[in-house]
Amino acid sequence: MLAGPGAIVAVIVFVQRIHRAGDFLAVAAAILLLHVVIWLTMRYSVVIIRLIKDSGVTLVTRIAGLLLAAIAVQMVANASIAFSQLA
């Protein structure tokens, strides 16, 4: 439930680009490191929330929303550029 469509597609793309053992190790290490970060975040989430309080949660939520909006704008811009190059 934690991996969204973007993360799944990213893993599929990177796995398709594996041609050497070093590439495989890099992808595997990235996936493993991400799992460790997610586990640590969930394991200590109560401590993190206690530390940053309600205003910190609001701040993190707004920053995440801003990042999501920026990514969406960039994707629309990239699609517009790609479409204009086709015509």
Distance bins in CASP14 RR format, pairs under 12 A and 6 or more apart:
PFRMAT RR
TARGET T0000
AUTHOR 0000-0000-0000
RMODE 2
METHOD distances of the structure
MODEL  1
1 7 0 0 0 0 0 1 0 0 0 0 0
1 8 0 0 0 0 0 1 0 0 0 0 0
1 38 0 0 0 0 0 1 0 0 0 0 0
1 42 0 0 0 0 0 1 0 0 0 0 0
2 8 0 0 0 0 0 1 0 0 0 0 0
2 34 0 0 0 0 1 0 0 0 0 0 0
2 35 0 0 0 0 1 0 0 0 0 0 0
2 37 0 0 0 0 0 1 0 0 0 0 0
2 38 1 0 0 1 0 0 0 0 0 0 0
2 39 0 0 0 0 0 1 0 0 0 0 0
2 41 0 0 0 0 0 1 0 0 0 0 0
2 42 0 0 0 0 1 0 0 0 0 0 0
3 9 0 0 0 0 0 1 0 0 0 0 0
3 10 0 0 0 0 1 0 0 0 0 0 0
3 11 0 0 0 0 1 0 0 0 0 0 0
3 12 0 0 0 0 0 1 0 0 0 0 0
3 31 0 0 0 0 0 1 0 0 0 0 0
3 34 0 0 0 0 1 0 0 0 0 0 0
3 35 0 0 0 0 0 1 0 0 0 0 0
3 38 0 0 0 0 1 0 0 0 0 0 0
4 10 0 0 0 0 1 0 0 0 0 0 0
4 11 0 0 0 0 0 1 0 0 0 0 0
5 11 0 0 0 0 0 1 0 0 0 0 0
5 12 0 0 0 0 0 1 0 0 0 0 0
6 12 0 0 0 0 1 0 0 0 0 0 0
6 13 0 0 0 0 1 0 0 0 0 0 0
6 14 0 0 0 0 0 1 0 0 0 0 0
6 71 0 0 0 0 0 1 0 0 0 0 0
6 75 0 0 0 0 0 1 0 0 0 0 0
7 13 0 0 0 0 0 1 0 0 0 0 0
7 14 0 0 0 0 0 1 0 0 0 0 0
7 30 0 0 0 0 0 1 0 0 0 0 0
7 31 0 0 0 0 1 0 0 0 0 0 0
7 34 0 0 0 0 1 0 0 0 0 0 0
7 35 0 0 0 0 0 1 0 0 0 0 0
7 38 0 0 0 0 0 1 0 0 0 0 0
8 14 0 0 0 0 0 1 0 0 0 0 0
8 15 0 0 0 0 0 1 0 0 0 0 0
8 31 0 0 0 0 0 1 0 0 0 0 0
9 15 0 0 0 0 0 1 0 0 0 0 0
9 16 0 0 0 0 0 1 0 0 0 0 0
10 16 0 0 0 0 0 1 0 0 0 0 0
10 17 0 0 0 0 0 1 0 0 0 0 0
10 27 0 0 0 0 0 1 0 0 0 0 0
10 30 0 0 0 0 1 0 0 0 0 0 0
10 31 0 0 0 0 0 1 0 0 0 0 0
10 34 0 0 0 0 0 1 0 0 0 0 0
11 17 0 0 0 0 0 1 0 0 0 0 0
11 18 0 0 0 0 0 1 0 0 0 0 0
11 27 1 0 0 1 0 0 0 0 0 0 0
11 28 0 0 0 0 0 1 0 0 0 0 0
11 30 0 0 0 0 1 0 0 0 0 0 0
11 31 1 0 0 1 0 0 0 0 0 0 0
11 34 0 0 0 0 1 0 0 0 0 0 0
12 18 0 0 0 0 0 1 0 0 0 0 0
12 27 0 0 0 0 0 1 0 0 0 0 0
13 27 0 0 0 0 0 1 0 0 0 0 0
14 23 0 0 0 0 1 0 0 0 0 0 0
14 24 0 0 0 0 0 1 0 0 0 0 0
14 26 0 0 0 0 1 0 0 0 0 0 0
14 27 1 0 1 0 0 0 0 0 0 0 0
14 28 0 0 0 0 0 1 0 0 0 0 0
14 29 0 0 0 0 0 1 0 0 0 0 0
14 30 1 0 0 1 0 0 0 0 0 0 0
14 31 0 0 0 0 1 0 0 0 0 0 0
15 23 0 0 0 0 1 0 0 0 0 0 0
15 24 0 0 0 0 1 0 0 0 0 0 0
15 26 0 0 0 0 0 1 0 0 0 0 0
15 27 1 0 0 1 0 0 0 0 0 0 0
15 28 0 0 0 0 1 0 0 0 0 0 0
15 30 0 0 0 0 0 1 0 0 0 0 0
15 31 0 0 0 0 1 0 0 0 0 0 0
16 23 0 0 0 0 0 1 0 0 0 0 0
16 24 0 0 0 0 0 1 0 0 0 0 0
16 27 0 0 0 0 0 1 0 0 0 0 0
17 23 1 0 0 1 0 0 0 0 0 0 0
17 24 0 0 0 0 0 1 0 0 0 0 0
17 26 0 0 0 0 0 1 0 0 0 0 0
17 27 0 0 0 0 1 0 0 0 0 0 0
18 24 1 0 1 0 0 0 0 0 0 0 0
18 25 0 0 0 0 1 0 0 0 0 0 0
18 26 0 0 0 0 1 0 0 0 0 0 0
18 27 1 0 0 1 0 0 0 0 0 0 0
18 28 0 0 0 0 1 0 0 0 0 0 0
18 30 0 0 0 0 0 1 0 0 0 0 0
19 26 0 0 0 0 0 1 0 0 0 0 0
19 27 0 0 0 0 0 1 0 0 0 0 0
20 26 0 0 0 0 1 0 0 0 0 0 0
20 27 0 0 0 0 0 1 0 0 0 0 0
21 27 0 0 0 0 0 1 0 0 0 0 0
21 28 0 0 0 0 0 1 0 0 0 0 0
22 28 0 0 0 0 1 0 0 0 0 0 0
22 29 0 0 0 0 1 0 0 0 0 0 0
22 30 0 0 0 0 0 1 0 0 0 0 0
23 29 0 0 0 0 0 1 0 0 0 0 0
23 30 0 0 0 0 0 1 0 0 0 0 0
24 30 0 0 0 0 0 1 0 0 0 0 0
24 31 0 0 0 0 0 1 0 0 0 0 0
25 31 0 0 0 0 0 1 0 0 0 0 0
25 32 0 0 0 0 0 1 0 0 0 0 0
25 33 0 0 0 0 0 1 0 0 0 0 0
26 32 0 0 0 0 0 1 0 0 0 0 0
26 33 0 0 0 0 0 1 0 0 0 0 0
27 33 0 0 0 0 0 1 0 0 0 0 0
27 34 0 0 0 0 0 1 0 0 0 0 0
28 34 0 0 0 0 0 1 0 0 0 0 0
28 35 0 0 0 0 0 1 0 0 0 0 0
29 35 0 0 0 0 0 1 0 0 0 0 0
29 36 0 0 0 0 0 1 0 0 0 0 0
30 36 0 0 0 0 0 1 0 0 0 0 0
30 37 0 0 0 0 0 1 0 0 0 0 0
31 37 0 0 0 0 0 1 0 0 0 0 0
31 38 0 0 0 0 0 1 0 0 0 0 0
32 38 0 0 0 0 0 1 0 0 0 0 0
32 39 0 0 0 0 0 1 0 0 0 0 0
33 39 0 0 0 0 0 1 0 0 0 0 0
33 40 0 0 0 0 0 1 0 0 0 0 0
34 40 0 0 0 0 0 1 0 0 0 0 0
34 41 0 0 0 0 0 1 0 0 0 0 0
35 41 0 0 0 0 0 1 0 0 0 0 0
35 42 0 0 0 0 0 1 0 0 0 0 0
35 43 0 0 0 0 0 1 0 0 0 0 0
36 42 0 0 0 0 0 1 0 0 0 0 0
36 43 0 0 0 0 0 1 0 0 0 0 0
37 43 0 0 0 0 0 1 0 0 0 0 0
37 44 0 0 0 0 0 1 0 0 0 0 0
38 44 0 0 0 0 0 1 0 0 0 0 0
38 45 0 0 0 0 0 1 0 0 0 0 0
39 45 0 0 0 0 0 1 0 0 0 0 0
40 47 0 0 0 0 0 1 0 0 0 0 0
40 48 0 0 0 0 1 0 0 0 0 0 0
41 47 0 0 0 0 0 1 0 0 0 0 0
41 48 1 0 0 1 0 0 0 0 0 0 0
41 49 0 0 0 0 0 1 0 0 0 0 0
41 60 0 0 0 0 0 1 0 0 0 0 0
42 48 0 0 0 0 1 0 0 0 0 0 0
42 49 0 0 0 0 0 1 0 0 0 0 0
44 50 0 0 0 0 1 0 0 0 0 0 0
44 51 0 0 0 0 1 0 0 0 0 0 0
44 52 0 0 0 0 0 1 0 0 0 0 0
45 51 0 0 0 0 0 1 0 0 0 0 0
45 52 0 0 0 0 0 1 0 0 0 0 0
45 57 0 0 0 0 0 1 0 0 0 0 0
45 60 0 0 0 0 0 1 0 0 0 0 0
46 52 0 0 0 0 0 1 0 0 0 0 0
48 56 0 0 0 0 1 0 0 0 0 0 0
48 57 0 0 0 0 1 0 0 0 0 0 0
48 60 0 0 0 0 1 0 0 0 0 0 0
49 55 0 0 0 0 0 1 0 0 0 0 0
49 56 0 0 0 0 1 0 0 0 0 0 0
49 57 1 0 0 1 0 0 0 0 0 0 0
49 58 0 0 0 0 0 1 0 0 0 0 0
49 60 0 0 0 0 1 0 0 0 0 0 0
50 56 0 0 0 0 0 1 0 0 0 0 0
50 57 0 0 0 0 0 1 0 0 0 0 0
51 57 0 0 0 0 0 1 0 0 0 0 0
51 60 0 0 0 0 0 1 0 0 0 0 0
52 58 0 0 0 0 1 0 0 0 0 0 0
52 59 1 0 0 1 0 0 0 0 0 0 0
52 60 1 0 0 1 0 0 0 0 0 0 0
52 61 0 0 0 0 0 1 0 0 0 0 0
52 63 0 0 0 0 0 1 0 0 0 0 0
53 59 0 0 0 0 1 0 0 0 0 0 0
53 60 0 0 0 0 0 1 0 0 0 0 0
54 60 0 0 0 0 0 1 0 0 0 0 0
54 61 0 0 0 0 0 1 0 0 0 0 0
55 61 0 0 0 0 0 1 0 0 0 0 0
55 62 0 0 0 0 0 1 0 0 0 0 0
56 62 0 0 0 0 1 0 0 0 0 0 0
56 63 0 0 0 0 1 0 0 0 0 0 0
56 64 0 0 0 0 0 1 0 0 0 0 0
57 63 0 0 0 0 0 1 0 0 0 0 0
57 64 0 0 0 0 0 1 0 0 0 0 0
58 64 0 0 0 0 0 1 0 0 0 0 0
58 65 0 0 0 0 0 1 0 0 0 0 0
59 65 0 0 0 0 0 1 0 0 0 0 0
59 66 0 0 0 0 0 1 0 0 0 0 0
60 66 0 0 0 0 0 1 0 0 0 0 0
60 67 0 0 0 0 0 1 0 0 0 0 0
61 67 0 0 0 0 0 1 0 0 0 0 0
61 68 0 0 0 0 0 1 0 0 0 0 0
62 68 0 0 0 0 0 1 0 0 0 0 0
62 69 0 0 0 0 0 1 0 0 0 0 0
63 69 0 0 0 0 0 1 0 0 0 0 0
63 70 0 0 0 0 0 1 0 0 0 0 0
64 70 0 0 0 0 0 1 0 0 0 0 0
64 71 0 0 0 0 0 1 0 0 0 0 0
65 71 0 0 0 0 1 0 0 0 0 0 0
65 72 0 0 0 0 1 0 0 0 0 0 0
65 73 0 0 0 0 0 1 0 0 0 0 0
66 72 0 0 0 0 0 1 0 0 0 0 0
66 73 0 0 0 0 0 1 0 0 0 0 0
67 73 0 0 0 0 0 1 0 0 0 0 0
67 74 0 0 0 0 0 1 0 0 0 0 0
68 74 0 0 0 0 0 1 0 0 0 0 0
68 75 0 0 0 0 0 1 0 0 0 0 0
69 75 0 0 0 0 0 1 0 0 0 0 0
69 76 0 0 0 0 0 1 0 0 0 0 0
70 76 0 0 0 0 0 1 0 0 0 0 0
70 77 0 0 0 0 0 1 0 0 0 0 0
71 77 0 0 0 0 0 1 0 0 0 0 0
71 78 0 0 0 0 0 1 0 0 0 0 0
72 78 0 0 0 0 0 1 0 0 0 0 0
72 79 0 0 0 0 0 1 0 0 0 0 0
73 79 0 0 0 0 0 1 0 0 0 0 0
73 80 0 0 0 0 0 1 0 0 0 0 0
74 80 0 0 0 0 0 1 0 0 0 0 0
74 81 0 0 0 0 0 1 0 0 0 0 0
75 81 0 0 0 0 0 1 0 0 0 0 0
75 82 0 0 0 0 0 1 0 0 0 0 0
76 82 0 0 0 0 0 1 0 0 0 0 0
76 83 0 0 0 0 0 1 0 0 0 0 0
77 83 0 0 0 0 0 1 0 0 0 0 0
77 84 0 0 0 0 0 1 0 0 0 0 0
78 84 0 0 0 0 0 1 0 0 0 0 0
78 85 0 0 0 0 0 1 0 0 0 0 0
79 85 0 0 0 0 0 1 0 0 0 0 0
79 86 0 0 0 0 0 1 0 0 0 0 0
80 86 0 0 0 0 0 1 0 0 0 0 0
80 87 0 0 0 0 0 1 0 0 0 0 0
81 87 0 0 0 0 0 1 0 0 0 0 0
END
